């Protein structure tokens, strides 16, 4: 069973990295019947689209939308911003269990959006996958403001 879950987690990580349309986007592996939720990160007249998984941490994050945040680069692999409050992590999938590039880092209470690789840390909770615009996010070299909102 543990090997099956590990294989599933690896395949889901590949899904995030290769083709966000290949399966039911935005659906957490634990809830295949959930509705997909897409969000937009709008900055400098461009946008990045993210498909959220259906899990308690993602739903708590979505409850804060819309929001305007300030992103900064961290370690040359991710953009981070601090949220107005900490999110619930009960029932969430951590970075040790699953891969994703749109994450919440619980110890610091920040959003961590990976544009190079994936986070893999027990403190990271996977919120979803970037569907499009990752290169635009990666191209931002300074601190910048962004509007995060649901795509209707």
C-alpha positions in Angstrom: 0.0 0.0 0.0 2.8 2.4 0.9 4.5 1.7 -2.5 1.1 2.4 -4.3 0.7 5.7 -2.6 4.3 6.7 -3.4 3.8 5.8 -7.1 0.5 7.8 -7.0 2.3 10.8 -5.5 5.0 10.7 -8.2 2.4 10.5 -10.9 0.5 13.4 -9.5 3.7 15.4 -9.4 4.3 14.6 -13.0 0.7 15.7 -13.7 1.4 19.1 -12.2 4.6 19.5 -14.1 3.6 18.2 -17.5 -0.1 18.6 -18.3 -2.7 20.2 -16.0 -5.4 19.2 -18.4 -4.6 15.5 -18.7 -6.8 14.5 -15.7 -9.5 16.3 -13.8 -7.6 19.5 -12.9 -8.0 21.0 -9.5 -9.3 17.8 -7.9 -7.4 16.5 -4.9 -6.5 12.8 -5.1 -8.7 12.2 -2.1 -11.9 13.7 -3.6 -12.3 12.9 -7.3 -15.9 14.3 -7.4 -14.9 17.9 -6.3 -15.5 20.9 -8.5 -12.3 22.5 -9.9 -11.4 25.9 -8.6 -9.1 28.2 -10.6 -7.5 31.3 -9.4 -5.6 34.1 -11.1 -2.5 35.8 -9.9 -2.5 39.2 -11.8 0.6 41.4 -11.9 2.2 43.8 -14.4 -0.7 43.3 -16.9 -0.1 39.5 -17.1 -1.4 36.6 -15.1 -0.6 33.1 -13.8 -3.5 30.6 -13.6 -3.5 28.1 -10.7 -5.8 25.1 -10.3 -6.5 24.5 -6.7 -6.9 21.0 -5.2 -9.9 20.2 -3.1 -8.6 19.9 0.4 -9.1 21.8 3.7 -6.0 24.0 3.4 -6.9 25.0 -0.2 -10.5 25.8 0.8 -9.2 27.9 3.7 -6.9 29.8 1.4 -9.8 30.4 -1.1 -11.9 31.8 1.6 -9.4 34.8 1.8 -9.9 35.7 -1.9 -9.7 38.2 -3.4 -6.5 39.6 -1.9 -3.7 41.9 -2.9 -0.3 40.7 -1.8 3.4 41.6 -2.2 5.6 38.8 -3.6 9.3 38.6 -3.3 11.8 36.0 -4.6 13.1 33.4 -2.3 16.2 31.2 -3.0 15.9 31.7 -6.8 13.2 29.0 -7.0 10.0 30.4 -5.6 8.0 33.6 -5.0 6.6 34.1 -1.5 4.1 36.3 0.2 2.7 36.4 3.7 -1.0 35.9 4.3 -3.2 37.9 6.6 -3.6 34.9 8.9 -2.4 31.3 9.2 -4.3 28.7 7.4 -5.7 25.5 8.8 -3.5 22.5 8.0 -5.7 19.8 9.4 -6.5 17.3 6.7 -4.0 18.8 4.2 -1.5 16.9 2.1 2.1 17.9 3.0 5.0 18.2 0.6 6.3 14.9 1.8 3.1 13.2 0.6 2.5 15.0 -2.7 4.1 17.4 -5.1 2.7 20.7 -6.2 4.0 24.1 -7.1 1.4 26.3 -5.4 1.9 25.7 -1.7 1.4 27.1 1.8 4.4 26.9 4.2 2.8 26.5 7.6 5.8 27.3 9.9 6.1 30.8 8.5 2.5 31.3 7.4 3.4 32.2 3.8 2.3 31.3 0.3 5.2 29.7 -1.6 4.8 29.5 -5.4 7.5 27.4 -7.0 8.6 28.4 -10.5 11.6 26.0 -10.5 10.8 22.5 -9.3 8.6 21.5 -6.4 8.7 21.9 -2.7 9.3 18.8 -0.6 9.1 19.6 3.0 6.7 18.4 5.8 5.9 22.1 6.6 4.6 22.7 3.0 1.0 22.0 2.3 0.0 21.5 -1.3 -2.7 23.9 -2.5 -2.6 23.2 -6.2 -0.7 23.4 -9.5 0.2 26.2 -11.8 -1.7 25.7 -15.1 -0.2 28.6 -17.1 2.0 31.6 -16.7 4.8 30.1 -14.6 7.4 31.7 -16.8 5.8 35.1 -16.3 6.0 34.6 -12.5 9.6 33.4 -12.8 10.5 36.5 -14.9 9.6 38.9 -12.0 13.0 39.8 -10.5 12.0 42.3 -7.9 9.3 42.7 -5.2 5.9 43.2 -6.9 2.2 43.5 -6.0 -0.3 41.0 -7.3 -4.1 40.5 -7.1 -5.1 36.9 -6.3 -8.7 36.1 -7.2 -11.0 33.3 -8.3 -11.5 32.8 -12.0 -15.2 32.8 -12.7 
